[in-house]
Amino acid sequence: MKTMILALGLVFVVEGLILALLPNRLDEMLRLIAEMSPDMRRTLGLLALATGVVLVWLARSAI
């Protein structure tokens, strides 16, 4: 449970940094994502998911 809270906290930190430091760039990125096809967004989401799983696995095995 401690690891899940830590992970969620890190997500909020990254999201907060993006919103605070790059608000105009975020608008542009959201527009680009909206213009992508659903298949491309799905592929991007699956790639992000797989990358996250690998990073968590590597972090957990290093402990």
C-alpha positions in Angstrom: 0.0 0.0 0.0 2.9 2.3 0.8 4.2 1.9 -2.7 0.9 2.7 -4.3 0.6 5.9 -2.3 4.1 6.9 -3.3 3.4 6.1 -7.0 0.2 8.2 -6.9 2.1 11.0 -5.2 4.7 11.0 -8.0 1.9 11.1 -10.6 0.5 14.2 -9.0 3.9 15.8 -8.8 4.6 15.2 -12.5 1.1 16.4 -13.5 1.4 19.5 -11.3 4.7 20.4 -12.8 3.4 20.1 -16.3 0.3 22.2 -15.5 2.3 24.8 -13.6 5.3 25.2 -15.9 3.9 24.5 -19.4 0.2 25.5 -19.5 0.3 26.8 -23.1 2.3 23.8 -24.3 -0.2 21.5 -22.6 -3.1 23.1 -24.7 -1.1 22.3 -27.9 -0.4 18.7 -26.8 -4.0 18.1 -26.0 -5.0 19.5 -29.4 -2.5 17.1 -31.1 -3.9 14.1 -29.1 -7.4 15.0 -30.1 -6.4 15.0 -33.7 -4.9 11.5 -33.5 -7.0 8.5 -34.6 -8.5 6.3 -31.9 -6.1 3.5 -32.9 -3.1 5.8 -32.5 -4.3 7.0 -29.1 -4.9 3.3 -28.0 -1.4 2.4 -29.2 0.1 5.4 -27.3 -1.8 4.4 -24.2 -0.7 0.8 -24.4 2.9 1.9 -24.9 2.8 4.2 -21.9 1.2 1.3 -19.8 3.9 -1.1 -20.8 6.6 1.4 -20.1 5.1 2.0 -16.6 4.9 -1.7 -15.8 8.5 -2.2 -16.8 9.7 0.8 -14.7 7.8 -0.4 -11.7 9.1 -3.9 -12.1 12.7 -2.6 -12.4 12.3 -0.4 -9.4 10.7 -3.2 -7.3 13.5 -5.7 -8.3 16.2 -3.2 -7.3 15.0 -3.0 -3.7 
